[in-house]
Amino acid sequence: MAKPLSGSLIAAVVTASLSLLLPARAAPSEAMSRLQRAHWLRKDSPLPAAQRIARGVSYLQQELAHPTPRQPSHSYGARHIDSGTIQAALAMGLSYPGVRDPQALRRARNAATDPRLRDLLTVALGLTGQPAEISPLRRIARRHPIGDVRSVAVSALSELVEPADAPGRLHPRPPGPPLSAKTKAEIKTTLLACLNDPYERYTADCVMEEIRYPVRDFASRGLAKLGLRRKPLAGSRYEALLTDERGKPIRRIKTVRWNRPYRQPVKHSR
């Protein structure tokens, strides 16, 4: 007569069966560790800037080869993390060593054969304040398929039109002549078009939760640096009125879809 299976053996068989049936998924800790690479690039390091840039480029290549699947962040800011989040964060992180050695960052961009990698390194160069990147940045801000990358490209354009002595700049502006009126007009046209960007992102902290349009938000901030003004629209909670320097209305804009006080999830007792 066969002996009955023990409880531990039954549990092992059930666990093995479920592992075959359920789809594989990257662990949230892996996504967070990939995101932390961008923080490492931003910190001061004894490594030369060229070596930090080379390491950041390798991080981007790994992310492009094996994209992070969409998953909750499991931290404050209860938005999801996906490959676009990490690509944009790494591009911004690369701008920090890129300020110290822009030629190394430019050489890495020019040597890139993957157009996706070239676009991300162009965004990083734009964030360092390189006016030569304005034309490709305008294209990336309008046409890149990833919303987080578009938002960082728009942020780079906003940095380029900001005065060199403006407080709160991401990086000091490198020496060079100011932008021409024609270049500013081209950037203004791009930023106005970005006010229609459909990308939305859910964010939350211990105070508020909301769905924002980050590309539109960065575009409106850049337009404010060009002299336009954003005023809250009377009777509307989420819209504002964009006006010129004389107060003449240009258009209505919407950078938030909804927001409300954060509601802590209820933990049911077992």
N, C-alpha and C positions, 0 to 999 in steps of 0.2 A: 504494500500500500504506500503511495507517495506521501511524503511529508508535506504538511501545509506550509505555504510561504510565510516567512517572517515579515513583521511590519516594516522593518527597515529596507528589506529587499523590495517589497511592494512600492514603497515611496521612491526608491531609486529607479524602478522601472517606469513609474508614472512621470517622474521628472525628466528622464531621458526621452520619453515619448512626446512630452510637451515641447521639449527643446527642438524636436524635429518638426513639429506642427507649427509652432509660432515663428513669425518672421524674425530674422536677426536684426538687431538695432544697436547702434553705437551707444556706449555708455555716456550719460550726461557728463561724468567727470572728464572724459576724453575731449568733449567739445569745450569744456571750460579750460582745460589745459592748453588747447589750441588757441583759445582767446587770450590766455595769459602770455602767450608769446609776444603779442602786440605790446603788452605792458613792459615786457623785458626790453623791447626795442626802444621804448620811450625813456627808460631809466639811464642814468649815467653809468658808464661801464669803463673799466680800464682797457677794454679792447679798442683798437683803432676803428674809426668810423667805417672805413672800407670793409673791415671784417664783419662788423655788425650789419652792414648793408648786404653783404654776401649771404649771411645767415638768414636775414629777412627774406631775401629773394628765394632761398631754398624753402622757407616756410610757405611762401606763396605757391611755389611749384608743387609742394606736397598737397596743399589744399585744393589746387586745381585738378590734380591727378586723382585725389580721393576726397570729394566734397563731403563736408559734414552734413548729415541729414537734419531736417528741421526737428527741433525738440525743445521742451521747456528749459528755461535757464536755471530753475531751481535756486533762485537767489532774489534779492530785492531788485526790482525792475522786472516784473513777472512777464517779460516778453519772451518770445521764442528766439533761440539761437539757430542759425542755419549757416550755410557756406557763405552767403552774401554778407552776413554780419562779420564773419571772420576775415573775409577778403578786404572789406572796407577798413576794419580795425588794423590789419597788418599794413595796408597802404598808408594809413595815417601814422602808424608807428614808425614806418620807414622814413618819414619826413624828418624825424628827430636826428638820426645820424646823417641824413641827407643834407641838413643845414650845414653840418660841419665839413662834409665832403660832397658837394653837389656834383662834382665831375665823376666821382665813382658811381653815384646813383644814375647819372646820365649814361655812363658807359654800360651799366647793367641793363638799362632800358633799351639802348640801341642794339645790344647783343641779343635781346630776347627774340626768339622766333615765334613764340605763341602770342597771337594778338591779344588774348585776354591778359596775359602777363604784362605786355607792353602798355595796355591801358591802365592797369593798376599802378605801374611804376611811373606813368605819366602823371597820374593823380598825386602820387607822392612828391614828384618834382614840382607840381603846381603848388602844393602846400608849403614848399620851401620858399616860394615867392619868385619863381622863374617866369618872367613875362613871355618867354619864347614858347611856353606851353599853353597859351591862351586858346589858340585855335583848336588843338585836339581836346582841350578841356571842355570847350563849348560843345563839341560833338559828343563827348562822353556824357555830359550833363543832360543832353537831349535824348540820346539813342541807346545808352548802355542798357542791357536787359535786366540788370540787378538794381533794385531801388536804393539799397544802402550805398552802392558805389556811386550812383547818380547824386545822392545827397552829399557825399564827400567831395565830388567834383564841383558841385555848386558852392560848397564851402570854400574850396580852393579859389574859385573865381571871386568870391566875396573878399577873401584875404588880399587878392591882387589889387582890388580897387580901393582898399582901405589905406588911409594915410600911414606913412611909415612910423609916425609918432603916436598913433592911436593906442589907447590903453586896451589891454585884453587881446592883443594879437597872439596868434598861435606861435609864430616865430618872428624874430626881427627881419625886416625886409632887407635883402641884399642891396648894396649900392647900385645905382643905375638911374637913368632918366625917368621922370614920371610918365604914366601912360598918356597917350595922345587922346584927343577928344573922339577921334574915330574909333579907337580901340574901346574906349569906355562906352560908346554908343552900341558897339557890337555886343559887349557883355550885357548891357542893359536889355537888348533885344532877346538874348538868350534867357536871362533871368525872368523876363516877363512871360516867355513861353513856358518856363518851368513852373509857373503858378498854376498850370493845368495838370501837373504831374499826378497820376492816379495812385502812386505808391502810398500805402498807409501802414502804420506800425503800432501795435499795442504796447503800451508801457504802463508800469505801475510802481508805486512805492508805498510806504506805510501811511501816506496822506491821501494821494489821489491815484486814480486809474483813468486812462484815457486812450483814445485812438487818435494819433496825430498823422499829419502829412509832412514828413520831415523835409522832402525836397522843396515843397512849397514854402515851408518855414525858413529854410536857409536862403531861398531865393528872395523872399520878402526882406530878410535882413540885409542881403547884399544890395537890394534896391534902395534901402534906407541909407546905405553908405554912399550911394550915388545921388542923394538929395531927395528921394521920394519919401513919403511919410505914410505910416500905417496907423489908422485911427480905429478904435472899436466902433462897430456899427450899432447905432441905437436900435434897441428892440431885438437884436440878434445876439445869442450867446456865443456863437462860434465863428462869426464872420467879422471882417474888418473892411474898411474902405481905404484903398490906396490912392493917395493924392500926389500931385506934383509939388514943387517948391512953393507955389503960390496958393496951394490949397484946392486946386481944381481937381475934381474927382477923375480918376483914371479907370478904376474897375474895383469890383468887390472880390475879396479873396477869402478863402476858407482854409485854415491850417490845422484845425481840430474838428474831428467828426462828432465826438461826444466826450465828456468827462464827468466824473462823479466822485464823491468821497470813497476811499478804499474800503471795501467790505471784507473783513477777515473771513476766510472760509470756515464754515462750521465743522468742528471735529465731532463726529458722532461716537458715542461710547459703545463699546462692543458688549 
